[in-house]
């Protein structure tokens, strides 16, 4: 009799924990504009080769890349070289493709950067955009 009560209680606790986890996962806010795998493939066709390499590297690194790696990919020394050229190109292509003037794919947290050109500062792609980008570049999706 005691074993049945303990089993029923454990079952109820596990069910409630699962429901809480499901609710918290569905409430996650993603910063990248959600795109489909087809849109990710289209975006990769519209941008320059260095930007394609950049987005592939982000997809292969689970949505993150540090500025040191960005410098190598783009052949740049400082952030303004990225944001003034490559970053704008990716964003323009995304906005044109989605017909959304505020769409953004790549984002960062200013609080993680020690300076504008911090080599360890990272940028990200997340949510559906990351999943779609992974599919488009042939990286396994978790």
Buried (B, 14 or more C-beta within 10 A) or exposed (E): EEEEEEEEEEEEEEEEEEEEEEEEEEEEEBBBBBBBBEBBBBBBEBBBEBBBEBBBBBBBBEBBBBBEBBBEBBEBEEBEBBBEBBBEBBBEBBBEBBEEEEBBBBBBEEEEBEEEBBEEBBBBBBBBBBBBBBBBBEBEEE
